Amino acid sequence: MTTNYSELLKRGVQTRRLRRKSVNGFMLSLTGILTLLALVPLFWIIGYVIYRGGKTLNLAFFTQLPKPMGMAGGGVLHAIEGSLIVTLMATVLAFVPGVLAAFYAARNPNTPLGIALRFSTDVLSGVPSIVVGLFGYTLIVKPQGHYSAFAGSVALAILMLPTIIRTTEEMLKLVPGALREGSLALGASEWKTSLNVLLPAAMDGVITGVLLAIARAAGETAPLLFTTLGNERFDLGSIIKSGVQNHQGIFQIMGRIFNSPIDSLPLTLWKYAQQPYPERVDQAWGVALILMILVLTINVIARIWIELRKKKLRG
Amino acid sequence: MDMKIEIKQKGDWVVDDNPNIKMKTTYLSVNYGKFRALTDINMEISEQKITAIIGPSGCGKSTLLRSFNRMNDLTPSARIEGEIALDGENIYGKNVDVVDVRRRIGMVFQRPNPFPKSIYDNVSYGPRLYGIRDRNNLDGIVESSLRQSALWDEVKDKLHQSGMSLSGGQQQRLCIARALAVQPEVILMDEPASALDPISTLRIEELMHDLAKSYTIIIVTHNMQQAARVSDFTAMMMIDETRSGRLIEYNATNIIFTRPQDKRTEDYVTGRFG
C-alpha cells in the first residue's frame, strides 16, 4: 500500500510536470500584464498633465494675477496664495484638537468617549467632502452673510481631522509601553509623560499623518465651492500693503484676509476648465500640473522623512 | 524611626541582627480583579543593602517589586491590601502623594528604556519635572548622575547625542543615571541585566555594589548566580496551590544559598527545580 502510494506520487510528479509549468507560466504573465495595466492610468495621467500643462508654466504663471477673460498671459498667483492660506489655516485648526483627541483615544480606548471617538472618526472619514462644504456653509457662511477663507479652512480642517486622529493614535500605540512606565516611575504625571515622552517619540508618525492630511485637503474642490467661493481679484500683496499703509495691526490684516472670499488651485482648475477661452483651458492644465506636483512633493517628503527618522532612531 | 523588629509571627523573616529597616511590607496582598497575585507578604528591606527577590516565573516577583513604588496603580484592576512602609510611613496611605513615593523610590526596568531624547535630556528629565530649570544646576546633576552610574567617561563628549545611539549596556546605565538624578532613596531593579551580554551584566553588577553604599537596592532576578554575587539578602518566592505568590523564605544570601531551611528553596537554588 505504502509503496503503491509513493509510486503514484512519483508518477504524478513526472506526468504533470508540463501542465504544472505551463499553468504557472501563464498565471505569472497574466498577473504581470494586469499589473502593467493597473499602472497605465497613473502614468497616463501624469504624462498627459505634464504634456498639456507644461506649455503654460513660466515665471509669470506663478507670480502674476489673472488677466481679464479672453486675454493671453497672466498667472494664478491668487490661487496659489489662496491654497496656501486656506490649507495652512486648516492645518492649524485641525492639528491640536486632532492630536489631543488621539491621545485620549490611545489612552482610553474602551471608555464610552473613546469608542464614540473612534466610531465618529470612521464616519467622518466617509462623509462626502461636498457635505462637509455644505456644513461649513451652514455653520459659518450663512450666519456671517458672506463667503470667506476662514469658512473654507474650517471645512478643510474637518476633512483633515480623521486622518490626523487616526495616524496619531496608531503612532502613539506603537510607542513602547516601557517608555511610558519609565517616565511615570520618575514621578511624571500622565500629561507630562504624554507631552514630553510619548509625543516626541511618535512625532514622525504624527507629522507624516499631518502631511498626508494636507495633501488630501490641498486637492479638495467640493468643500470650497460652498465656503470660499473663489475670488479672482484676491491679491495678498495689496491687502498687506494697504494694511501697512493704514497702520493696521497684524491681526487686523489677517482678519481681512480670512474674511475675504478666496480662490484655490483646485477651484481655479474647475472654473477655468469650463470657460470657452482656450487660454483659460490651457491655464487649467497648468494649474493641474502645479497641483499634482504639490501633492506629489508633500507625499514624497512625508515618506523620505519617515525613512530618515527611522534610521536616526536606530542610531 | 522604629527599626527594631519586635513582633515575630509566622512567615515573618528576621534577616538582620541590627537592621536599619528602610522598607517593610505588612500582610501585603495584591489582587488583579478576582485573581490574588500575592498573598500576605511580610518582609523588611534593610537600608543600603541589596535585597534580591528570586523564584520561578509567574511567582509574583515583579508584582511585588512594582508594589514598592506603586507602579501597580497603573493597572486599573490591581488592588492592594496590607501596607508597605517607607521609613515607617505607609506609602499607600491616604495623604501620601504618589509622585513623592516615585521620586524617593526609583525604578530600572528589564529592557533599557531611554527616552528618544539626548543623553543630557534623558538624565535631566526627572529634575526638570520637579522644577529645576537652572542650567548650571542641571549640568551638575547630569554629570554627577552619569558619574555615579559609571557612564560619564564614555559619554561626556556626546551628551547631546540620542540616548538610543548607545549600546544596550550603556543604555541601561543611562537609565540608572536617569533614576539617580532625582536622588531616590531606594532603587528597584526588575531583572536589569537580563537583556544584556555578560560583560555589560558584570558592569551593572559592579555598579550595584557601588550604589549600595548610598542607596537601598531591591532587585528581581532570574539569574541565581547574580543573586548570589550581588545581594546581601535574598527573598525566595513561590506560588501556592491557588497560584498566588508567597514569600517562602527570606534570609541572608549566603544562608539561602548554602543552608536554606525550606526544601523548595534548596531545590530551586540547586537547580533541581524551576
Interface residues (C-beta under 8 A of the other chain):
Chain A: P176 A178 L179 E181 G182 S183 L184 A185 L186 G187 A188 S189 K192 N196 V197 P200 A201 K312 L313 R314 G315
Chain B: N69 M71 L74 V98 V99 D100 R102 R103 G106 M107 F109 R111 N113 P114 F115 P116 K117 Y125 G126 L129 Y130 S162 M164 S165 L166 C175 R178 A179 V182
